[in-house]
């Protein structure tokens, strides 16, 4: 799962120049918003070859790098 977390961090590094911890709340830090989720989902689906369903798109699943990685890991298995 470390590879997934690294891929997510790499995605955010493209536009968010401050360091992020895996447990940082991405909404509270203004790293991610509802529109940003769309771009992140597209990135994850293409990079990891997974499908994220509409019911997966919740604030809880996208709150931190850890929760995003856990969702992605579930989709891989």
C-alpha positions in Angstrom: 0.0 0.0 0.0 3.0 2.3 0.3 3.2 2.4 -3.5 -0.4 3.7 -3.6 0.3 6.3 -1.0 3.4 7.4 -2.9 1.3 7.7 -6.1 -1.3 9.8 -4.3 1.4 12.1 -2.8 3.0 12.4 -6.3 -0.4 13.5 -7.7 -0.9 16.2 -5.0 2.8 17.4 -5.3 1.9 18.5 -8.8 -0.1 21.4 -7.5 0.3 21.5 -3.7 3.8 22.5 -2.8 3.7 21.9 1.0 4.6 18.5 2.5 1.6 16.3 3.3 1.4 13.6 6.0 -0.7 10.5 5.3 -3.1 11.5 8.0 -3.6 15.2 7.1 -7.2 16.1 6.4 -7.1 17.1 2.7 -10.3 19.1 2.9 -9.2 21.1 5.9 -5.9 21.9 4.3 -7.7 23.0 1.1 -5.8 20.4 -0.9 -9.0 18.7 -2.1 -12.5 19.9 -2.9 -15.4 18.4 -4.7 -14.0 19.3 -8.1 -10.6 18.1 -7.2 -12.0 14.7 -6.3 -12.9 14.2 -10.0 -9.4 14.8 -11.1 -8.0 12.5 -8.4 -10.5 9.7 -9.3 -9.4 10.0 -13.0 -5.8 9.8 -12.0 -6.3 6.8 -9.7 -8.4 4.9 -12.2 -5.8 5.4 -14.9 -2.8 4.8 -12.8 -4.0 1.8 -10.8 -6.5 0.4 -13.3 -9.4 0.4 -10.9 -13.0 1.6 -11.0 -14.2 3.9 -8.3 -18.0 3.7 -8.1 -20.3 6.7 -7.3 -21.1 5.2 -3.9 -17.4 5.2 -3.0 -17.2 9.0 -3.4 -17.7 10.1 0.2 -15.9 12.6 2.4 -14.7 9.8 4.6 -13.1 7.9 1.7 -11.2 11.0 0.5 -10.4 12.7 3.7 -6.7 11.6 4.0 -4.1 9.9 1.9 -4.5 6.9 4.2 -8.3 6.7 3.5 -7.8 7.2 -0.3 -5.1 4.5 -0.3 -7.4 2.1 1.7 -10.2 2.6 -0.9 -7.8 2.1 -3.8 -6.4 -1.1 -2.2 -10.0 -2.5 -1.8 -10.6 -1.8 -5.5 -7.4 -3.6 -6.5 -8.3 -6.8 -4.6 
